[in-house]
Amino acid sequence: MPHIHTEPGQHDLTVSAYIVRMDLPEPAIILHKHRKLNKWLQFGGHVEPHENPWQAVQREIREESGYELSQLKLLQPNFKRPELHGAISHPWPVSINTHKFGDLDHYHTDIAYALTTAENPTGTVTNDESQAFRTFTHTELLALGPDEIPEDVRGIALVILNDYIKTWQQVPVSV
């Protein structure tokens, strides 16, 4: 989906998914090479007007990674969440951040989630999405230059690999 807001200083709401392969010799983040930016990024995109953020990230995962939701586990912190009455409780994100997008005076506010898997995707990536994928270990992420990966993407991926996969619980995506 294209940018909803096109005036200077406006923000679009985006979502993203960091997927960790747990069946490799060491945990590794799956990234794809963004076709326009030519950088390694997590999966994600814009929240469409008819979606909430959790619906949008599920759609983006299917379209961009080829993973079916049944193949994934969601990383969630180990603490009690408040019970809500009449409101939808969304999964806990690993990051919510606002960053400038491109050379324009335009911003994305991104809600990022972390998921795990121990298998290859069974679905197919949408034709208009990047087909270039790679897994990155902690060491491999550190070796990428700033022209290959945005620093914030690297930083979030490293926190997931170094901390969250050890301290957060893996729960079915439906929870």
Secondary structure, DSSP 4 states (H G I P E B T S, - for coil): ---S--STT-EEEEEEEEEEE-SSSS-EEEEEE-TTT-SEE-EEEEPPTT--HHHHHHHHHHHHH---GGG-EEEE-SSPPPP-SSSPPPPPPSEEEEEE-TTSS-EEEEEEEEEEESS---S---TTS---EEEE-HHHHHHS-TTTS-HHHHHHHHHIIIIIHHHSEEEETT-
